[in-house]
């Protein structure tokens, strides 16, 4: 699975990735509708078959303008 967070990792939302193996890339989409303009940081991490999340998430910062 893939998990993502927009609150610094306090809460994570999971997206299942059925049929994925360690030697295949995963493509997924994320739709975000902000309540206000500002700077945001999206954190993303993977989850293995045993339910263990990656210890270090990857992240990207972005700005939403009015």
C-alpha positions, 0 to 999 in steps of 0.5 A: 500500500501507499500512505500519504499525509498532509499534516506532517505525519500526524495522520496517514491515509492509505491507498491499497496497491493490490497485486504489486510486487517489489520489482514493479513500479506503482502509479497512483493519483492523489487529488487534493482540494485545499481549503485555503491558499498557502504552502503545503508538504505532501509526505508519502511512504510505502507499506509492506505485506506485513503492514510495516510502513517505511521509516522515512517518508518521501515528501514534496512541498508545493504552494497553492495560490489564490 
